[in-house]
């Protein structure tokens, strides 16, 4: 029978030295520096000493005290015309209804739509019913453009009898 003997090859040891030396150095360092950090699953000390907390009392300034007093006073006052704030219940029956006068209806007025106004001064034009018109042009029988105001975006049309209608853009 043949005996198995372990033979150590010097070349293998020399080749393994760069790996063995750092591992041995780490193990020596751990032995000298104390216990290693905890790993998952290790027991945890549940009774650590409570941390020491130092609390300093801060004295508020006079300005801070005045601001706090002002805010407290404001909490007791009304906020004015805030639409969602109703400090009192209003009795609707005590309010007098406002009656508007019947609007004046001009049955002879033309049904035209002002789409836009552009220009400056005498060169102003109005876009009425998709047509570019100037002062003096007729928008309907007996209705003439008498004024085009670019700033207010309005056009005044006048009937031959003197009645006036002011057209505005729908914006």
C-alpha positions in Angstrom: 0.0 0.0 0.0 1.1 3.3 -0.7 1.1 6.0 2.0 -0.1 9.4 1.2 2.2 12.0 2.2 1.7 15.7 1.9 4.4 17.3 0.1 4.8 21.0 0.3 5.9 22.8 -2.8 8.0 25.9 -2.1 6.8 27.6 -5.2 3.2 27.2 -4.1 3.9 28.8 -0.7 5.8 31.7 -2.4 2.9 32.3 -4.8 0.3 32.3 -1.9 2.2 34.8 0.3 0.6 37.9 -1.2 -2.8 36.5 -0.2 -1.8 35.2 3.3 0.1 38.2 4.6 -2.9 40.7 4.4 -5.2 38.2 6.1 -2.8 37.5 9.0 -2.3 41.3 9.4 -6.0 41.9 9.6 -6.5 39.2 12.2 -3.7 40.7 14.3 -5.2 44.2 14.0 -8.7 42.9 15.1 -7.1 41.2 18.1 -5.4 44.4 19.2 -8.3 46.9 18.5 -11.1 45.1 20.4 -14.4 43.6 19.3 -15.6 43.9 15.8 -18.8 45.8 14.8 -22.0 43.9 15.3 -23.3 41.6 12.5 -26.9 40.9 11.6 -28.5 38.4 14.0 -26.2 39.2 17.0 -27.7 40.2 20.3 -28.3 43.9 20.9 -27.8 45.7 24.2 -31.3 47.2 24.9 -30.3 49.2 27.9 -27.9 51.8 26.7 -27.2 54.7 28.9 -29.5 57.6 28.1 -27.9 60.5 26.3 -27.1 63.6 28.2 -29.1 66.5 26.9 -28.3 70.0 27.9 -31.2 72.5 27.5 -30.7 76.2 27.8 -33.7 78.4 28.4 -33.9 81.1 25.7 -35.3 84.4 26.8 -37.5 85.9 24.0 -36.7 89.4 22.9 -39.1 92.3 23.4 -39.9 92.3 19.7 -40.8 88.6 19.9 -43.1 89.3 22.9 -44.7 92.2 21.1 -45.4 90.1 18.0 -46.9 87.3 20.0 -49.2 89.9 21.8 -50.2 91.4 18.4 -51.1 88.0 17.0 -53.2 87.1 20.0 -55.1 90.4 19.7 -55.6 89.8 16.0 -57.2 86.4 16.7 -60.1 88.2 18.3 -60.8 90.6 15.4 -62.7 90.2 12.2 -60.7 89.7 9.0 -62.8 92.2 7.1 -64.4 91.3 3.7 -63.1 87.7 3.6 -65.9 85.9 1.7 -65.7 82.7 3.7 -65.8 84.4 7.1 -69.3 84.9 8.5 -69.0 86.2 12.1 -72.8 86.8 12.3 -75.8 85.2 10.9 -77.7 87.5 8.5 -81.5 87.5 8.5 -82.3 87.5 4.8 -85.9 88.7 5.4 -84.4 92.0 6.8 -82.6 92.8 3.5 -84.6 95.0 1.1 -84.4 93.7 -2.4 -82.9 96.0 -5.1 -85.1 96.5 -8.1 -83.4 97.2 -11.4 -85.1 99.3 -13.9 -86.3 97.6 -17.0 -83.6 97.7 -19.7 -84.2 99.8 -22.7 -84.7 97.6 -25.8 -84.1 99.0 -29.2 -85.8 96.8 -31.6 -84.3 98.6 -34.6 -80.7 98.1 -33.5 -78.7 95.9 -35.8 -77.5 92.5 -34.5 -73.8 92.8 -35.2 -70.7 91.3 -33.4 -67.5 93.3 -32.8 -64.6 90.8 -33.3 -61.7 93.2 -32.7 -60.3 96.8 -32.9 -56.9 97.8 -34.2 -54.9 100.8 -35.4 -54.2 104.2 -34.0 -56.2 107.4 -34.3 -57.5 108.1 -37.8 -56.1 104.8 -39.1 -58.2 102.6 -36.7 -60.3 99.8 -38.1 -62.9 97.6 -36.6 -63.5 93.9 -37.4 -67.3 93.6 -37.4 -68.9 90.3 -38.5 -65.6 89.4 -40.2 -65.4 92.6 -42.2 -62.8 95.4 -41.7 -64.7 98.7 -41.4 -63.6 102.3 -40.7 -65.3 105.4 -39.2 -68.1 106.5 -41.7 -68.8 103.0 -43.0 -72.3 101.5 -42.6 -72.8 98.4 -40.5 -76.5 98.1 -41.3 -79.0 100.3 -43.1 -79.2 103.7 -41.3 -76.4 102.7 -38.8 -72.9 104.3 -39.3 -69.6 103.9 -37.4 -69.0 107.2 -35.7 -66.1 106.3 -33.4 -63.5 103.5 -33.0 -61.7 103.6 -29.7 -58.6 101.3 -29.7 -57.8 101.8 -26.0 -61.2 100.8 -24.7 -61.7 98.4 -27.6 -65.1 99.8 -28.4 -67.0 101.0 -31.5 -69.8 103.6 -31.4 -72.4 103.2 -34.1 -75.0 105.9 -34.6 -78.5 105.8 -36.2 -79.5 108.5 -38.7 -82.0 109.7 -36.1 -79.3 110.2 -33.5 -79.5 107.1 -31.3 -76.1 105.6 -30.3 -75.0 102.1 -29.5 -71.5 101.2 -28.1 -70.2 97.8 -29.2 -67.6 96.0 -27.1 -65.5 92.9 -27.8 -66.5 89.7 -26.1 -63.4 89.0 -23.9 
